[in-house]
Amino acid sequence: MNEMNSRRLGGRSPGLERARRDLEPSPEHTIPLTPEAYKAAEAVRFIAQHLKKEDDYDAVLEDWKFVAMVIDRLLLLIFLGVTISGTISILINAPHIFEHVEQEEILSKLRQLG
């Protein structure tokens, strides 16, 4: 905006001219803007940058959600494996699990003791 004012006044600053050439498109592609239009263009540029940053943040957030889901599934599988193998090992190591037990005989022995 200061550069625009310096052009209106007829003064040219070599530093501003060099910066303008480096940062802006070539003069045949530029359109002179009023201060209000310049402010509106800056506001649109700010909104576009903000939306891009928000999209980048959302992409990172989605990536972390995917990582969390993968870890969650992995831990579920580990839990199921440990639980099932523990249950099977307890059942296999039980002393009388596969033997036929005569309940009436055990009850009669307990009655004789009591």
N, C-alpha and C positions, 0 to 999 in steps of 0.2 A: 504494500500500500504506500509506503514511503517512496518507493521507486516511481510509482505512478504520479505522486505529487511532485517529485523532482522533474519528471518529464513534462508535466504541465507547466512548471515554472521555467522550463528551458535549461535547467542545470543537469549535468550528467556527471555521475560519479563513476570512475573507472572500476572500483571495487563492486559496486552494485551492478554495473553492466556485465562484468565477468560472472558474478554470481547468477544473474538472470540467465545468461547464456548456458551456464552449467546445469541449472536446475529446471529451467522451463523449456518447453518445445521451441522450435525455431520461430522467428517473428512472423512468418507468413501463416503459421497455424494458430497464433494467439488472437484472442478477441479482447479488445479493451472492455473492462468491466467497471461498472459504477461501484462505489464503496458498498452499497447495499447488496449488489449482486456478488461482489467478492466475499462479503460476510456469509451470504447464503451458500456460496460454493464451498467455503471453508466448513460450514456447518454440515453440508452433505458429505464432504470428505471425512469429517470427524465421525459422522454416523456410519459411514462405510467402514472405516477403520474399526470402530467399536463392534460392528456386526461381524467383521472378520475375526477379531479377537474372541468374540463370543462363540463363533463356530469352531475356532481352534480349541477353545476350552471345552466345548461340548464333545469334540472328537477325542480329546485326552480323557475326559470323564467316561466316555463309552469304552475306550480301551481299558481303563482300570476296572470298569464293571465286568468286562469280558474276562480279565485276569482273575477277578474275584470269583466269577462263576466257575472257571476252570479249577481253581484251588478248592472251591467248595465241593465240586464233583469228585476231585481226587481224594479229599478227606473223607467224603462219604464212602467211597470205595474202600479206603483203608479201614474205616470203622466197621463196615460190613464184613470185610475179610477177617479182621481180628475177632469180631463177635461170633461169626460162624465157626471159625477154626477153634475158638475157645469153647464154644458149646459142644462141638463134636469131640474135642479132646476130653472134656469132662464126662460126656456120655460114654466114651470108649473106656475110660479109666475107672468107671464106677464098677465096684466088685460084683454086684449081683444084678446088673442091668439085663443080661441076656439069659440068666438062669430062671428056671421055673421055681417059684416059691410057693410052698404049701402053706397058705394062710391059716387054715384050721389047725395045723400042727403047731404053728408058732403061737397062736392064741391059747391053745390048751397048755403049752409049756408056761406061758405067762400066768395063767389061772392057777396052776399048781404052785408057782412061786408066791403068789399073792394071797 
